[in-house]
Amino acid sequence: MSEEKNTAKSTGTWGGARAGAGRKKKEGKDKTYVIFFRINEEENNLLKKYAEENNLSVGLFSKKAVLKTIGLDNDIQQ
């Protein structure tokens, strides 16, 4: 039985990536990044409160707040 496995692997008839297969990589402005940061419970509650008051998700609210702080809030995509 182990000989069959070795024989099958050595023939290379399956497995591996096909050329052009899979998801295409994004480039330029289409490429996005994920940023993580830790906050305590009180900060989390405040963040949720302000996001809800502004009808935004916590993620978008955080993004807008950071970009506004560094002066890049003119063209924020949702």
Secondary structure in CASP SS format (residue, H / E / C, confidence):
PFRMAT SS
TARGET T0000
AUTHOR 0000-0000-0000
METHOD secondary structure of the structure
MODEL  1
M C 1.00
S H 1.00
E H 1.00
E H 1.00
K H 1.00
N H 1.00
T H 1.00
A H 1.00
K H 1.00
S H 1.00
T H 1.00
G C 1.00
T C 1.00
W C 1.00
G C 1.00
G C 1.00
A C 1.00
R C 1.00
A C 1.00
G C 1.00
A C 1.00
G C 1.00
R C 1.00
K C 1.00
K C 1.00
K C 1.00
E C 1.00
G H 1.00
K H 1.00
D H 1.00
K C 1.00
T C 1.00
Y C 1.00
V C 1.00
I C 1.00
F C 1.00
F C 1.00
R C 1.00
I C 1.00
N C 1.00
E H 1.00
E H 1.00
E H 1.00
N H 1.00
N H 1.00
L H 1.00
L H 1.00
K H 1.00
K H 1.00
Y H 1.00
A H 1.00
E H 1.00
E H 1.00
N C 1.00
N C 1.00
L C 1.00
S C 1.00
V H 1.00
G H 1.00
L H 1.00
F H 1.00
S H 1.00
K H 1.00
K H 1.00
A H 1.00
V H 1.00
L H 1.00
K H 1.00
T H 1.00
I C 1.00
G C 1.00
L C 1.00
D C 1.00
N C 1.00
D C 1.00
I C 1.00
Q C 1.00
Q C 1.00
END
